[in-house]
Amino acid sequence: MTHWWQERPMRLVQTNLRETDVTVDPERFVESLREFSANVVLFNAGGIVANYPTDLPFQHRNPLLRGDFLGEVLEHAHAAGIRLIARFDFSKVNEAIAADRPDWHYRSLAGTPVTYNGQTHVCLNSQYQQEHSLEIMAEVASRYPVDGVFINMHGYQVRDYSGTYHGICQCPNCARRFTDGPLPRSEDDSLYPAYEEFKARTIAELFERRAATVKAIRPSIATCNYTASGTDIYRLESGTHLVDGRPDFTYSAGHHVRLVSDTWPGKAVSNAAVHFVDYPMRNAAVSPHLTALRLAQDAVHGGWLDFYVLGTLDGQDDRRCFGQVRDLYAFHAAHERHYTGTTSLADVCLIHPVPREPGPEFLGLYRMLAEHHIPFDVIREDAADRERLSRYAAVVVPGPHLAVDTDRPLLTTGTRGGDRVEGAYFAIRPDDRKTLSGLDDLDLVYLYGTFEPYEGEGEPFLAYIPPHMFGPPEKCYYTEVTDTPGLVRTPSGDVVIPWDIGTHYERYANDGHARLVLAALRDLLGLEPRLTTDAPPVVEVTARDNPGAGELLVSFVNLTGQLGTAFHAPVPVRDITVSLATDRTPLHAHALRADTEVPLTLTDGAVSFTLPELSLFETVVIRYGAQE
């Protein structure tokens, strides 16, 4: 049975409502969604604030509520063909309710509760979350024909909205349920790994109970959350974080959609393009070109379009992106059939560490593959079994600590940690160039990170140059080149780069490091990508198959607008040529955005074409005949 959330990629708008927003006209609220071609709205129902006349004493009713805002919006939404996902947040309760229930409170390392703007943090293991949250969801699901439910901040919240860290919860409920010993007080505690497993288990258990509660009332209700367990619609966010001042990860939206669709085939994925800058700037928007870029990546990778604002659409003070968002949503509405039911044509699998947010080793390798147009998928480590990986020509593993069972060729990079090495290099010798191509004008690459010399057998490449003087200039020379390799091909044919080459690229983007990874894939693992192109590195190129429609999709996303932390309008890129190996019989091709036919050139086992011009993004749909 195919459920509504599996039929096609949807177009969602999240209006994260404030208390004051219940005073708007429900009919106009829904009409604003129609103007954006949205067919799903994520709508605040209950938890911190109930936007309907709740009868439950442990839920705070919106003091400005004058009727049934949820019920009226839902009625108008369904009349307009828009589905409604009810949003809940059980991480906090109004301080007036929490005052009489200290057993619900999250407890900081100091043993004190945390209250922020009148809302008291409550622990996941409290009665409120374990029992009352289910009653709230059941009340909504029983009263209203909502199409889905979403739980915000489902898990263990240790920071407030100002980013202040309050520590691992020390409440009696956590102490009772954590049976491996006393609750750890820091990540350095010997029991912290067991505590991480405890968190993962209890988070999954509670969400599965919440999902079972609403589906027992109506099985057609979709569950939506930031976790895979019990979730029908896996939701992620591409947002800006100002903590470190670094540029946004250019591929954030594509990364999130790949992760879900490649790891859990058939699960719907909705990645939000967050409208606002960050928590302290919720009423101001990011660059409209960044929002458009995120939505374009959502679309071409087969995900839902998802636009997330604080408040209502009509109530936005910063509307610079509205024209682009409306255009993208309208385009998707007209062409959604092409993006429905697509599968990746990747040659390489990049393993994603189990934590939701990966480190720089993964991100750097992601950038190398994307910038050099190597078709790749992203599969989470705990789902990367031998059968799943058997279809790839190579598997890239960003860290020796990741456990991967496969008979496919492996490229493993990174270290388990250690002290940073500086003033060191790896020499590229004449013998290395006999095997590794693309390095003729490069005699060394630098090391500015950790290095764990490989201790097993294998064919060595590169030669470690230990730290040497790097100042003053008169003393900047090295006198020793060792036999310690910086890259090894093992007897089984795998490749090991025992230093954090991905982290180097994510932080400093030195082309020499990328050349080494590409040479390892090409010359040592024998990778021959099915897609080749002369597109510049600032153009992302992806290839997908749509077997149900008899189509191949080659999509392009233009990243030229990013300049450090700034996102400007992308510069048009012209005359991009692409060759795609295929056993299909191509018939004709059409560029969706340009709405024009694209001439094809057919050779033995491949189809080629030239894209005349690329603005923000484009998808070339190649219709094909029967498989040969």
C-alpha positions in Angstrom: 0.0 0.0 0.0 1.3 3.4 -1.0 0.6 6.2 1.6 0.1 9.8 0.7 3.5 10.8 1.8 5.1 8.2 -0.5 3.2 9.1 -3.7 5.3 12.0 -4.7 7.7 14.7 -3.3 5.5 17.3 -1.7 5.8 21.0 -1.2 5.7 21.9 2.5 5.6 25.2 4.2 6.3 25.4 8.0 4.7 28.3 9.7 6.2 28.1 13.2 3.5 30.1 14.9 3.8 32.6 17.7 1.1 33.1 20.3 0.0 36.3 18.5 -0.6 34.5 15.2 -3.8 32.9 16.3 -5.5 36.2 15.7 -5.1 36.0 11.9 -7.9 35.0 9.5 -7.7 31.2 9.0 -9.0 31.5 5.4 -6.4 34.1 4.5 -3.7 31.9 6.2 -4.6 29.0 3.9 -4.8 31.3 0.8 -1.2 32.5 1.5 -0.1 28.8 1.3 -2.0 28.4 -2.0 -0.1 31.4 -3.4 3.1 29.5 -2.8 1.8 26.3 -4.5 2.2 24.4 -1.2 0.4 21.2 -0.6 1.5 20.5 3.0 1.6 22.9 6.0 3.4 22.1 9.2 1.3 23.8 11.8 1.7 24.4 15.5 -1.0 22.4 17.3 0.1 21.8 20.9 2.7 21.1 23.5 4.3 24.3 24.7 1.2 26.2 23.5 -2.2 24.7 22.4 -3.7 26.5 19.5 -7.0 24.6 20.0 -9.4 24.4 23.0 -7.6 21.6 24.9 -9.3 20.0 27.9 -6.0 18.7 29.4 -4.9 20.5 32.5 -1.2 19.9 31.8 -1.2 21.8 28.5 -1.1 25.6 28.3 -3.9 27.0 26.1 -2.9 30.0 24.0 -4.2 33.0 26.0 -5.1 34.8 22.7 -7.2 31.9 21.4 -10.8 33.0 20.7 -12.1 29.9 18.9 -10.6 26.8 17.4 -7.7 28.1 15.3 -6.4 24.6 14.5 -9.8 23.3 13.5 -10.6 26.3 11.3 -7.3 26.2 9.5 -7.5 22.5 9.0 -11.0 22.8 7.4 -9.8 25.5 5.0 -6.6 23.6 4.2 -8.4 20.4 3.3 -10.8 22.3 1.2 -7.9 23.7 -0.7 -6.2 20.3 -1.2 -3.5 21.1 1.4 -2.5 18.5 4.0 -1.8 19.5 7.6 0.9 18.1 9.8 0.3 18.9 13.4 3.5 20.2 15.2 4.1 19.5 18.9 6.9 20.4 21.2 7.1 18.6 24.5 10.6 19.7 25.5 9.2 22.5 27.7 6.0 23.4 29.6 4.7 26.7 30.9 6.3 27.6 34.2 3.0 27.9 35.9 2.2 24.3 35.2 5.8 23.1 35.9 5.9 24.8 39.3 3.8 22.1 40.9 5.6 19.2 39.2 9.3 19.3 40.0 9.6 15.6 39.1 9.1 16.7 35.4 12.0 19.1 35.4 15.3 18.6 33.5 18.1 19.1 36.1 21.4 20.7 35.2 24.8 19.6 36.5 24.1 21.9 39.5 20.8 20.1 40.1 18.7 23.1 39.2 15.8 23.4 36.7 16.1 25.6 33.6 13.4 28.1 32.8 13.7 30.3 29.6 11.2 33.0 28.8 8.6 31.4 31.1 9.1 27.9 29.8 10.6 25.2 32.0 12.7 22.4 30.4 11.2 19.0 31.0 13.2 15.7 30.9 12.4 13.0 28.3 12.1 10.5 31.1 9.6 12.5 33.0 5.9 11.6 33.4 5.0 14.6 31.2 6.9 13.3 28.2 6.4 9.6 28.8 2.7 9.8 29.4 1.1 13.2 29.1 2.6 13.9 25.7 0.8 10.8 24.3 -2.4 12.1 25.8 -2.0 15.5 24.1 -1.3 13.8 20.7 -4.3 11.5 21.2 -6.5 14.4 22.0 -5.5 16.1 18.7 -5.6 13.0 16.6 -9.1 12.1 17.9 -10.6 15.5 17.4 -9.1 16.5 14.1 -8.4 14.7 10.8 -4.8 15.8 10.7 -2.6 14.2 8.1 0.5 13.9 10.1 2.3 14.7 13.4 5.7 16.2 14.0 7.5 16.4 17.4 10.0 19.2 17.7 13.1 18.9 19.9 12.4 15.2 20.5 15.3 14.1 22.7 17.6 15.3 25.5 17.9 19.1 25.4 20.9 20.3 27.2 21.1 23.9 25.9 18.7 26.8 26.0 17.9 29.1 23.1 20.9 31.4 24.0 23.2 28.4 23.5 24.0 28.1 27.2 25.1 24.5 28.0 23.5 23.2 31.2 25.0 19.7 31.1 23.8 16.1 31.1 20.4 15.8 32.9 20.8 14.7 36.5 17.1 14.3 37.3 15.9 11.3 39.4 14.0 9.9 36.3 17.3 9.7 34.3 19.1 8.2 37.3 16.5 5.5 37.7 16.4 4.5 34.0 20.1 4.6 33.4 21.2 1.3 34.9 24.9 1.2 33.8 26.0 3.2 36.8 25.8 6.8 38.1 24.8 9.4 35.4 27.9 10.8 33.7 28.6 14.4 34.2 30.7 15.0 31.1 31.6 13.4 27.7 34.9 12.4 29.2 33.2 10.1 31.7 34.0 6.4 31.2 30.2 5.8 31.2 29.4 8.3 28.5 29.4 5.8 25.6 26.9 3.7 27.5 24.9 6.9 28.2 24.9 7.7 24.5 23.4 4.2 23.8 20.9 4.9 26.5 19.8 8.1 24.9 19.5 6.6 21.5 17.4 3.7 22.8 15.1 5.8 25.0 14.6 8.5 22.3 13.6 5.8 19.7 11.3 4.0 22.2 9.4 7.1 23.1 9.0 8.2 19.5 7.7 4.7 18.5 5.2 4.9 21.3 4.1 8.3 20.2 3.7 7.1 16.6 1.8 4.0 17.7 -0.6 6.3 19.7 -1.7 8.3 16.7 -1.7 5.4 14.2 -4.0 3.4 16.5 -6.5 6.3 16.2 -6.0 6.6 12.4 -3.3 4.6 10.5 -3.2 7.2 7.7 -1.5 9.7 10.0 2.1 10.2 8.9 4.8 10.5 11.5 7.5 13.1 10.9 10.7 13.7 12.9 14.4 14.1 13.0 15.0 10.4 13.6 14.6 7.3 11.5 13.0 5.0 14.1 9.2 5.1 13.7 9.3 7.9 11.2 7.4 8.1 7.9 8.8 11.5 6.9 12.4 12.1 7.9 12.8 15.8 8.4 16.1 17.7 8.5 17.0 21.4 8.4 19.5 23.5 6.4 20.0 26.5 8.6 22.7 29.0 9.4 24.7 28.8 12.6 26.7 31.8 13.6 28.7 30.2 16.4 31.8 29.6 14.5 31.4 32.3 11.8 32.2 29.8 9.0 30.3 29.8 5.7 27.3 27.6 5.4 28.1 24.1 4.0 27.2 24.7 0.4 25.8 21.2 -0.1 23.8 21.1 3.1 20.4 20.4 1.5 21.7 17.9 -1.0 23.6 16.1 1.8 20.5 15.8 3.9 18.3 14.5 1.1 21.0 12.0 -0.1 21.5 10.7 3.5 17.8 9.8 3.9 16.9 8.6 0.4 20.1 6.5 0.0 20.0 5.1 3.6 16.3 4.4 3.8 14.9 3.9 0.3 11.2 4.6 0.2 11.2 6.9 3.3 10.0 10.4 2.5 12.5 13.1 3.1 11.8 16.8 3.8 14.7 19.1 4.3 13.8 22.6 5.5 15.3 25.7 4.0 15.3 27.8 7.1 14.2 31.3 6.4 15.6 33.1 9.4 19.3 33.7 10.2 19.6 32.1 13.6 17.7 32.0 17.0 18.6 35.6 18.0 17.6 36.8 14.5 14.4 34.9 13.9 12.7 37.9 12.3 15.4 38.5 9.7 16.1 36.3 6.7 19.1 34.7 5.2 20.1 35.7 1.6 17.3 34.9 -0.8 19.9 33.2 -3.0 20.8 30.9 -0.2 17.2 29.9 0.3 16.8 29.3 -3.4 20.0 27.2 -3.5 18.7 25.0 -0.7 15.4 24.4 -2.3 17.0 23.7 -5.7 19.2 21.0 -4.1 16.1 19.5 -2.3 14.3 19.2 -5.7 17.1 17.7 -7.9 17.9 15.0 -5.3 14.3 13.9 -5.2 13.3 15.4 -1.8 10.3 17.5 -0.7 10.5 21.2 -1.0 10.4 22.6 2.5 10.3 26.3 3.4 10.4 27.1 7.2 9.4 30.6 8.5 8.7 31.9 12.0 5.1 33.1 12.1 2.8 33.3 9.1 3.7 34.0 5.5 1.8 37.3 5.4 3.5 38.3 8.7 7.1 38.2 7.4 9.1 41.4 7.8 11.8 40.2 5.4 10.2 38.9 2.1 13.2 39.2 -0.2 13.1 35.5 -1.1 9.4 35.2 -1.7 9.5 35.7 -5.5 12.2 32.9 -5.8 10.4 30.6 -3.5 7.1 31.0 -5.3 8.8 30.4 -8.6 10.5 27.2 -7.4 7.4 25.8 -5.8 5.3 26.6 -9.0 8.0 24.9 -11.1 8.0 21.9 -8.9 4.2 21.7 -9.0 4.3 21.7 -12.8 7.1 19.1 -13.1 6.8 16.9 -10.0 6.2 13.8 -12.1 9.7 13.9 -13.3 11.2 13.9 -9.7 8.8 11.2 -8.4 10.2 7.7 -7.9 13.8 8.5 -9.0 16.8 6.4 -8.1 20.5 7.4 -8.0 23.0 6.4 -10.7 25.9 6.7 -8.3 29.3 4.9 -8.8 30.6 5.6 -5.3 29.1 5.4 -1.7 30.3 7.8 0.9 29.7 6.4 4.4 28.0 8.7 6.8 28.9 8.4 10.6 25.9 7.5 12.8 25.6 10.9 14.5 23.3 13.2 12.6 25.9 15.9 12.1 29.1 14.5 10.6 32.5 16.0 11.2 34.9 17.7 8.8 36.5 14.5 7.5 33.1 13.5 5.9 32.3 17.0 4.7 35.6 17.4 3.0 35.3 14.2 1.2 31.8 15.1 0.2 33.0 18.4 -1.3 35.8 16.6 -3.2 33.4 14.2 -4.8 30.8 16.8 -5.6 33.3 19.4 -6.9 34.8 16.8 -9.2 31.5 15.4 -10.4 31.9 11.9 -9.1 28.4 10.4 -8.8 28.0 9.3 -5.2 25.4 8.2 -2.6 25.5 8.7 1.1 24.6 5.8 3.4 24.7 5.8 7.1 27.2 3.5 8.7 24.6 1.4 10.6 22.8 0.6 7.3 25.8 0.0 5.1 25.7 -3.8 4.9 27.4 -6.0 2.3 24.3 -6.3 0.1 23.6 -2.5 0.1 27.1 -1.7 -0.9 27.5 -4.4 -3.6 26.2 -2.1 -6.3 29.0 0.5 -6.0 32.4 0.6 -7.7 34.0 2.0 -4.6 33.2 2.9 -1.0 34.7 5.9 0.8 35.0 5.7 4.6 35.8 8.9 6.4 37.5 7.4 9.5 39.1 4.1 10.5 36.8 3.8 13.5 33.8 3.3 11.2 32.8 -0.4 10.8 31.9 -1.3 7.2 31.3 -4.8 5.9 31.8 -5.0 2.2 33.6 -6.8 -0.6 33.8 -3.6 -2.6 37.0 -1.6 -2.9 37.5 0.7 0.1 39.1 4.1 0.4 39.5 4.8 4.1 40.8 8.2 5.3 41.4 9.9 8.6 42.6 9.0 12.1 41.3 8.2 15.5 42.5 11.5 16.9 45.8 12.6 18.4 48.0 15.7 18.4 48.1 18.0 15.4 51.2 17.9 13.3 52.4 21.1 11.7 55.4 21.9 9.5 55.2 18.5 7.9 54.5 17.3 4.4 54.1 14.2 2.2 56.5 14.0 -0.8 55.2 12.9 -4.1 58.0 10.9 -5.7 58.7 10.0 -9.3 57.7 6.4 -8.6 54.4 7.6 -7.2 53.6 9.4 -10.4 54.1 6.2 -12.4 50.8 5.0 -10.8 49.0 8.1 -9.6 48.0 10.5 -12.4 47.3 14.2 -12.2 50.3 15.0 -10.0 52.9 16.0 -12.6 53.2 19.6 -11.3 53.0 18.7 -7.6 56.0 17.4 -5.6 54.4 17.5 -2.1 51.3 18.3 -0.1 51.2 19.7 3.4 50.1 18.0 6.6 48.4 20.2 9.2 46.5 17.7 11.4 46.7 14.2 12.8 48.7 11.4 11.2 48.7 7.7 12.3 51.3 5.8 10.2 49.9 2.7 8.6 51.4 -0.4 10.3 50.2 -3.2 8.0 51.5 -4.6 4.8 50.9 -3.0 1.5 52.2 -1.0 -1.5 53.4 2.4 -0.2 52.9 5.8 -1.9 54.0 9.3 -0.8 56.8 9.8 1.7 56.4 11.5 5.1 58.5 14.6 5.7 58.6 15.1 9.4 58.0 18.6 11.0 60.8 21.0 10.2 61.5 24.7 10.8 59.0 27.2 9.2 60.5 30.4 10.4 62.3 32.7 9.8 62.3 32.3 6.0 66.0 31.6 6.0 65.4 28.4 7.9 62.4 27.1 6.0 63.8 24.0 4.5 63.6 20.3 5.2 66.4 17.8 5.4 64.7 14.5 5.9 62.3 12.5 3.8 61.3 9.2 5.4 60.1 5.9 4.1 56.9 6.2 6.1 54.0 6.3 3.5 51.1 8.7 3.5 49.0 6.4 1.3 48.9 2.6 1.1 47.3 0.1 -1.2 46.7 -3.0 1.0 47.1 -6.6 -0.2 43.3 -6.8 -0.5 43.3 -3.9 -2.9 41.8 -1.3 -0.6 43.4 2.1 -0.1 44.3 3.7 3.2 45.2 7.4 3.7 46.1 7.5 7.4 45.7 11.2 7.9 42.7 13.5 7.9 42.8 14.5 4.3 39.1 15.2 4.2 39.4 17.6 7.1 42.2 19.4 5.4 40.0 20.0 2.4 36.9 21.0 4.3 39.0 23.7 6.2 41.5 24.9 3.6 40.3 23.4 0.2 43.8 22.8 -1.2 43.5 21.3 -4.6 46.6 19.0 -4.0 44.7 17.1 -1.4 41.7 16.6 -3.7 44.0 15.4 -6.5 45.3 12.7 -4.2 41.9 11.4 -3.4 40.8 11.4 -7.0 44.0 9.6 -8.0 43.4 7.0 -5.4 39.9 6.3 -6.7 40.8 6.4 -10.3 44.3 4.8 -10.4 44.3 2.4 -7.4 40.6 1.4 -7.1 39.9 1.5 -10.8 36.9 3.9 -10.7 35.5 4.9 -14.1 32.6 7.3 -13.4 29.6 6.8 -15.7 29.1 10.5 -15.8 31.8 12.9 -17.1 31.4 16.6 -17.7 33.4 19.8 -18.3 31.3 21.7 -15.8 33.4 23.8 -13.4 33.7 22.6 -9.7 31.1 25.3 -8.7 28.4 23.5 -10.6 26.9 20.4 -8.9 25.9 17.7 -11.4 23.7 14.7 -10.5 22.2 11.8 -12.5 19.1 9.8 -11.5 16.9 7.2 -13.2 13.1 7.4 -13.3 12.2 3.9 -14.4 8.5 4.4 -13.9 8.5 7.3 -16.4 11.2 5.9 -18.7 13.5 8.9 -18.1 17.1 9.7 -17.1 17.5 13.0 -15.2 20.7 15.0 -15.3 20.5 17.9 -13.0 22.7 20.9 -12.5 22.9 23.3 -9.5 24.8 26.6 -9.9 26.9 27.4 -6.8 28.8 30.4 -8.2 26.8 32.8 -6.0 28.6 31.9 -2.8 31.5 34.2 -1.8 32.7 33.3 1.7 29.7 33.9 4.0 27.8 35.8 1.3 25.3 34.3 -1.2 24.7 36.3 -4.3 22.8 35.6 -7.5 24.6 32.8 -9.4 26.6 33.8 -12.5 25.3 32.0 -15.6 27.4 29.2 -16.8 27.3 28.3 -20.5 27.9 25.4 -22.8 28.3 22.6 -20.2 28.9 19.2 -21.9 27.9 15.9 -20.3 28.4 12.3 -21.2 26.4 9.6 -19.4 27.1 5.9 -19.9 23.8 4.0 -20.1 22.4 0.8 -21.4 19.1 2.6 -22.3 18.2 3.8 -25.8 17.8 7.6 -25.5 15.1 9.1 -27.7 15.1 12.8 -27.0 15.9 15.3 -24.2 14.2 18.4 -22.7 15.5 21.0 -20.4 12.7 21.7 -17.8 13.7 25.2 -16.6 14.5 26.5 -20.1 11.6 24.6 -21.6 13.6 23.7 -24.6 14.7 20.6 -26.5 18.3 19.5 -26.0 20.1 17.7 -28.9 21.6 14.4 -28.1 24.7 12.6 -29.4 24.7 8.9 -29.2 27.8 6.8 -29.1 28.3 3.2 -28.1 26.9 2.8 -24.6 26.7 6.6 -23.9 24.6 9.6 -24.5 26.1 13.2 -24.6 24.6 16.6 -24.8 25.5 20.3 -24.2 23.5 22.5 -21.8 23.5 26.0 -23.4 23.1 28.0 -20.2 22.7 27.3 -16.5 21.2 29.9 -14.1 20.3 28.6 -10.6 19.5 25.1 -11.6 18.3 22.9 -14.5 17.1 19.4 -15.1 17.6 17.7 -18.5 15.1 14.9 -18.9 16.2 12.2 -21.3 13.4 10.0 -22.5 14.5 6.5 -23.3 13.2 3.3 -25.0 13.4 -0.2 -23.9 16.6 -1.5 -22.1 18.9 -3.2 -24.4 
